[in-house]
Amino acid sequence: MNIKNSKILVTGSSGFIGSHLVEFLIEKGANIIAFDRYNSNNDYGWLNNTKYKDKIEFVLGDVRDFDLLNNLIQKADKVIHLAALIGIPYSYLSPLAYIRTNIEGTYNVLESCKNNNNKEVIITSTSEVYGSAQYVPIDELHPKVGQSPYSASKISADQISISYYRSFDLPVKIIRPFNVYGPRQSTRAIIPTIIKQCINNEKIIKLGNTNPTRDFTYVLDTCEAIYNILISKKTIGEELNIGTGKEISIKDLASLIMNKLSTDKILKVDNVRIRTEKSEVDRLCCNSEKLNKLINWRSRIDLDKGLDLTIEWFKKNHTYLSENYHV
């Protein structure tokens, strides 16, 4: 399928993954409706300075606003729903915000797609829905365990999406990226947090629990997977993991980044950054064989190369790196 000149609505378009995906799709020939959270400054986040502004229709609003979404989806050929509250620590502080944004917002997207000729829609999930791995690598049949209000809200959104496929024959595709990283990522995430502390003037690096393992996928690999899922009919009605199948502990990740930046700082556990014991996800490692069979996708940028690209970007954009811990 060719998406040239197709109009694609991307919610959460101005953020880390969204901004990369918008530019990726434009390079494939698509026209984009970029939807993100309303602000009085007309700030389009990482798309403020994109060279593709003439290919983008910017709309600011709220995914909790059904009427606005319904009107926008009338204009789109396909929808990619990325908008969500994603910070796990903040979900401990405001669970209701996650219910309203992640669950109600997803419902609004699905219902609007149903009302507008069953528009095809990609719903973005997260590997956090699996909780701590009960077996590895984790495939799509792994049990879903809500170990944080964030993950619980995403499990709910996924199940509502599946119900729309089964009940209304809505062409839904659920993507489940494992830990995505790369340029533009918030310092809320672990890799920017480590990089930030490696290049500041402090002698120590403060982290939470360093024992958990994660499966890190470079952002442009993730965009390529999403694009191929978008253009494939084989992926309708499917839940699809996106990951590398390789895991690394946070401690080893920190050591790797420190070596790349030639620093010998001391790692220190900061209790403020530690999840409660029953909420910590100890291990995530992706099985993406289902995705590979359907669209022949595998990650092409390994962690070593991806970290080099990410570190290079953050060095050039170091003023973006706040010294504060972000929940």
Secondary structure, 3 states (H helix, E strand, C coil): CCCCCCEEEEECCCCHHHHHHHHHHHHCCCEEEEEEECCCCCCCHHHCCCCCHHHEEEEEECCCCHHHHHHHHHCCCEEEECCCCCCHHHHHHCHHHHHHHHHHHHHHHHHHHHHCCCCEEEEECCHHHHCCCCCCCECCCCCCCCCCHHHHHHHHHHHHHHHHHHHHCCCEEEEEECEEECCCCCCCCHHHHHHHHHHCCCCEEEECCCCCEECEEEHHHHHHHHHHHHHCCCCCCCEEEECCCCCEEHHHHHHHHHHHCCCCCEEEECHHHCCCCCCCCCECCECCHHHHHHHCCCCCCCHHHHHHHHHHHHHHCHHHCCCCCCC
